[in-house]
Structures are given as C-alpha cells and as structure tokens.
Amino acid sequence: MPARRLRSRSLRRVYVKTPGGSVKVHYRKRKPKTAHCGSCGAVLKGIPRERPYKMRKMAKTKKRPERPYGGNLCSRCLRKLIIAKARK
C-alpha cells in the first residue's frame, strides 16, 4: 500500500524500471492544461505543457512562438487583430 499522501488520484503513477531490475511505482504531479487563446479559446500551438519548474529551465524561445502576442493569441486571432489595426 502506498503512503497515505500518495493515494490521491491527483498524482499520476509512473512505472519506473530500477537498475536492480524491479519495477517501482513513482508518483508525479500531473501536467497542467494546454494554453488557450485569450480571444477565441483555441489551443495555442508551440507552447509546451509543462509544470512551472520545468518551464523555468527552458529557453524563452522554447516557451512561446516568437511573434507579437505569442503565447496569448492564436495565429488566426493575431491576423485579424493586425488587419483591424491597419484599417484604422
């Protein structure tokens, strides 16, 4: 039986093969939900689904697309926004 704090389903079970040859269960926190567009709510591409401590170690270019509003708006909404601003 796992320790009482590890019995929660909020932790995911990962089966890890140890150097001794046995398979042990490790309990890890689940990944967060995918990032969504602030305008239409579509899933943003190019943004990893990682926990903050892993995101901190990543390079800035790996965290979001390199374009205006990258990481906040999807490409479709950004295109609409740029066209709307150009028309003003």
Biotite code that builds the C-alpha atoms (Angstrom):
import biotite.structure as struc

atoms = struc.array([
    struc.Atom([0.000, 0.000, 0.000], chain_id="A", res_id=1, res_name="MET", atom_name="CA", element="C"),
    struc.Atom([1.420, 3.436, -0.919], chain_id="A", res_id=2, res_name="PRO", atom_name="CA", element="C"),
    struc.Atom([1.913, 6.102, 1.703], chain_id="A", res_id=3, res_name="ALA", atom_name="CA", element="C"),
    struc.Atom([-1.294, 7.914, 2.629], chain_id="A", res_id=4, res_name="ARG", atom_name="CA", element="C"),
    struc.Atom([-0.224, 11.168, 0.950], chain_id="A", res_id=5, res_name="ARG", atom_name="CA", element="C"),
    struc.Atom([0.357, 9.292, -2.344], chain_id="A", res_id=6, res_name="LEU", atom_name="CA", element="C"),
    struc.Atom([-3.074, 7.642, -2.553], chain_id="A", res_id=7, res_name="ARG", atom_name="CA", element="C"),
    struc.Atom([-4.618, 10.707, -4.189], chain_id="A", res_id=8, res_name="SER", atom_name="CA", element="C"),
    struc.Atom([-5.609, 10.470, -7.866], chain_id="A", res_id=9, res_name="ARG", atom_name="CA", element="C"),
    struc.Atom([-4.280, 13.993, -8.381], chain_id="A", res_id=10, res_name="SER", atom_name="CA", element="C"),
    struc.Atom([-0.839, 12.348, -8.604], chain_id="A", res_id=11, res_name="LEU", atom_name="CA", element="C"),
    struc.Atom([-0.148, 10.167, -11.610], chain_id="A", res_id=12, res_name="ARG", atom_name="CA", element="C"),
    struc.Atom([1.508, 6.786, -11.297], chain_id="A", res_id=13, res_name="ARG", atom_name="CA", element="C"),
    struc.Atom([4.666, 6.257, -13.351], chain_id="A", res_id=14, res_name="VAL", atom_name="CA", element="C"),
    struc.Atom([6.182, 2.795, -13.555], chain_id="A", res_id=15, res_name="TYR", atom_name="CA", element="C"),
    struc.Atom([9.980, 3.076, -13.451], chain_id="A", res_id=16, res_name="VAL", atom_name="CA", element="C"),
    struc.Atom([12.378, 0.212, -14.016], chain_id="A", res_id=17, res_name="LYS", atom_name="CA", element="C"),
    struc.Atom([15.194, 0.476, -11.454], chain_id="A", res_id=18, res_name="THR", atom_name="CA", element="C"),
    struc.Atom([18.819, -0.564, -12.059], chain_id="A", res_id=19, res_name="PRO", atom_name="CA", element="C"),
    struc.Atom([18.159, -3.645, -9.917], chain_id="A", res_id=20, res_name="GLY", atom_name="CA", element="C"),
    struc.Atom([15.645, -4.858, -12.496], chain_id="A", res_id=21, res_name="GLY", atom_name="CA", element="C"),
    struc.Atom([12.498, -4.387, -10.443], chain_id="A", res_id=22, res_name="SER", atom_name="CA", element="C"),
    struc.Atom([9.664, -2.095, -11.482], chain_id="A", res_id=23, res_name="VAL", atom_name="CA", element="C"),
    struc.Atom([8.665, 0.529, -8.915], chain_id="A", res_id=24, res_name="LYS", atom_name="CA", element="C"),
    struc.Atom([5.794, 2.997, -8.902], chain_id="A", res_id=25, res_name="VAL", atom_name="CA", element="C"),
    struc.Atom([6.771, 6.666, -8.733], chain_id="A", res_id=26, res_name="HIS", atom_name="CA", element="C"),
    struc.Atom([4.138, 9.326, -8.030], chain_id="A", res_id=27, res_name="TYR", atom_name="CA", element="C"),
    struc.Atom([4.437, 12.535, -10.025], chain_id="A", res_id=28, res_name="ARG", atom_name="CA", element="C"),
    struc.Atom([2.265, 15.621, -10.335], chain_id="A", res_id=29, res_name="LYS", atom_name="CA", element="C"),
    struc.Atom([0.126, 15.805, -13.438], chain_id="A", res_id=30, res_name="ARG", atom_name="CA", element="C"),
    struc.Atom([0.867, 18.194, -16.285], chain_id="A", res_id=31, res_name="LYS", atom_name="CA", element="C"),
    struc.Atom([-1.195, 21.388, -16.468], chain_id="A", res_id=32, res_name="PRO", atom_name="CA", element="C"),
    struc.Atom([-3.834, 22.003, -19.122], chain_id="A", res_id=33, res_name="LYS", atom_name="CA", element="C"),
    struc.Atom([-2.822, 23.325, -22.520], chain_id="A", res_id=34, res_name="THR", atom_name="CA", element="C"),
    struc.Atom([-2.586, 27.078, -23.074], chain_id="A", res_id=35, res_name="ALA", atom_name="CA", element="C"),
    struc.Atom([-5.570, 28.674, -24.799], chain_id="A", res_id=36, res_name="HIS", atom_name="CA", element="C"),
    struc.Atom([-6.068, 31.776, -26.936], chain_id="A", res_id=37, res_name="CYS", atom_name="CA", element="C"),
    struc.Atom([-7.257, 34.815, -24.992], chain_id="A", res_id=38, res_name="GLY", atom_name="CA", element="C"),
    struc.Atom([-9.684, 35.782, -27.731], chain_id="A", res_id=39, res_name="SER", atom_name="CA", element="C"),
    struc.Atom([-11.297, 32.645, -29.173], chain_id="A", res_id=40, res_name="CYS", atom_name="CA", element="C"),
    struc.Atom([-10.230, 29.977, -26.672], chain_id="A", res_id=41, res_name="GLY", atom_name="CA", element="C"),
    struc.Atom([-8.451, 27.758, -29.218], chain_id="A", res_id=42, res_name="ALA", atom_name="CA", element="C"),
    struc.Atom([-5.496, 25.643, -28.079], chain_id="A", res_id=43, res_name="VAL", atom_name="CA", element="C"),
    struc.Atom([-2.224, 27.505, -28.665], chain_id="A", res_id=44, res_name="LEU", atom_name="CA", element="C"),
    struc.Atom([0.377, 25.689, -30.711], chain_id="A", res_id=45, res_name="LYS", atom_name="CA", element="C"),
    struc.Atom([4.075, 25.879, -29.875], chain_id="A", res_id=46, res_name="GLY", atom_name="CA", element="C"),
    struc.Atom([3.593, 26.158, -26.113], chain_id="A", res_id=47, res_name="ILE", atom_name="CA", element="C"),
    struc.Atom([4.770, 23.174, -24.054], chain_id="A", res_id=48, res_name="PRO", atom_name="CA", element="C"),
    struc.Atom([2.504, 21.593, -21.460], chain_id="A", res_id=49, res_name="ARG", atom_name="CA", element="C"),
    struc.Atom([4.923, 21.578, -18.537], chain_id="A", res_id=50, res_name="GLU", atom_name="CA", element="C"),
    struc.Atom([4.983, 22.410, -14.845], chain_id="A", res_id=51, res_name="ARG", atom_name="CA", element="C"),
    struc.Atom([6.417, 25.813, -13.831], chain_id="A", res_id=52, res_name="PRO", atom_name="CA", element="C"),
    struc.Atom([9.708, 24.367, -12.516], chain_id="A", res_id=53, res_name="TYR", atom_name="CA", element="C"),
    struc.Atom([10.410, 22.807, -15.940], chain_id="A", res_id=54, res_name="LYS", atom_name="CA", element="C"),
    struc.Atom([9.266, 25.920, -17.818], chain_id="A", res_id=55, res_name="MET", atom_name="CA", element="C"),
    struc.Atom([11.718, 27.987, -15.765], chain_id="A", res_id=56, res_name="ARG", atom_name="CA", element="C"),
    struc.Atom([14.632, 25.918, -17.072], chain_id="A", res_id=57, res_name="LYS", atom_name="CA", element="C"),
    struc.Atom([13.547, 26.255, -20.727], chain_id="A", res_id=58, res_name="MET", atom_name="CA", element="C"),
    struc.Atom([14.838, 28.913, -23.081], chain_id="A", res_id=59, res_name="ALA", atom_name="CA", element="C"),
    struc.Atom([12.448, 31.779, -23.779], chain_id="A", res_id=60, res_name="LYS", atom_name="CA", element="C"),
    struc.Atom([12.146, 30.747, -27.447], chain_id="A", res_id=61, res_name="THR", atom_name="CA", element="C"),
    struc.Atom([11.013, 27.256, -26.408], chain_id="A", res_id=62, res_name="LYS", atom_name="CA", element="C"),
    struc.Atom([8.210, 28.611, -24.190], chain_id="A", res_id=63, res_name="LYS", atom_name="CA", element="C"),
    struc.Atom([6.169, 30.516, -26.785], chain_id="A", res_id=64, res_name="ARG", atom_name="CA", element="C"),
    struc.Atom([6.145, 31.428, -30.519], chain_id="A", res_id=65, res_name="PRO", atom_name="CA", element="C"),
    struc.Atom([8.304, 34.397, -31.481], chain_id="A", res_id=66, res_name="GLU", atom_name="CA", element="C"),
    struc.Atom([5.665, 36.756, -32.867], chain_id="A", res_id=67, res_name="ARG", atom_name="CA", element="C"),
    struc.Atom([3.620, 39.609, -31.435], chain_id="A", res_id=68, res_name="PRO", atom_name="CA", element="C"),
    struc.Atom([1.164, 38.327, -28.813], chain_id="A", res_id=69, res_name="TYR", atom_name="CA", element="C"),
    struc.Atom([2.922, 34.931, -28.963], chain_id="A", res_id=70, res_name="GLY", atom_name="CA", element="C"),
    struc.Atom([1.595, 32.819, -26.105], chain_id="A", res_id=71, res_name="GLY", atom_name="CA", element="C"),
    struc.Atom([-1.550, 34.941, -25.725], chain_id="A", res_id=72, res_name="ASN", atom_name="CA", element="C"),
    struc.Atom([-3.333, 34.879, -29.106], chain_id="A", res_id=73, res_name="LEU", atom_name="CA", element="C"),
    struc.Atom([-3.581, 32.169, -31.755], chain_id="A", res_id=74, res_name="CYS", atom_name="CA", element="C"),
    struc.Atom([-2.292, 32.985, -35.254], chain_id="A", res_id=75, res_name="SER", atom_name="CA", element="C"),
    struc.Atom([-5.836, 33.458, -36.633], chain_id="A", res_id=76, res_name="ARG", atom_name="CA", element="C"),
    struc.Atom([-6.840, 35.995, -33.978], chain_id="A", res_id=77, res_name="CYS", atom_name="CA", element="C"),
    struc.Atom([-3.495, 37.781, -34.337], chain_id="A", res_id=78, res_name="LEU", atom_name="CA", element="C"),
    struc.Atom([-4.010, 38.084, -38.091], chain_id="A", res_id=79, res_name="ARG", atom_name="CA", element="C"),
    struc.Atom([-7.489, 39.557, -37.508], chain_id="A", res_id=80, res_name="LYS", atom_name="CA", element="C"),
    struc.Atom([-6.078, 41.999, -34.939], chain_id="A", res_id=81, res_name="LEU", atom_name="CA", element="C"),
    struc.Atom([-3.285, 43.206, -37.249], chain_id="A", res_id=82, res_name="ILE", atom_name="CA", element="C"),
    struc.Atom([-5.736, 43.708, -40.138], chain_id="A", res_id=83, res_name="ILE", atom_name="CA", element="C"),
    struc.Atom([-8.129, 45.604, -37.849], chain_id="A", res_id=84, res_name="ALA", atom_name="CA", element="C"),
    struc.Atom([-5.315, 47.871, -36.597], chain_id="A", res_id=85, res_name="LYS", atom_name="CA", element="C"),
    struc.Atom([-4.122, 48.525, -40.178], chain_id="A", res_id=86, res_name="ALA", atom_name="CA", element="C"),
    struc.Atom([-7.640, 49.545, -41.251], chain_id="A", res_id=87, res_name="ARG", atom_name="CA", element="C"),
    struc.Atom([-7.937, 52.216, -38.524], chain_id="A", res_id=88, res_name="LYS", atom_name="CA", element="C"),
])
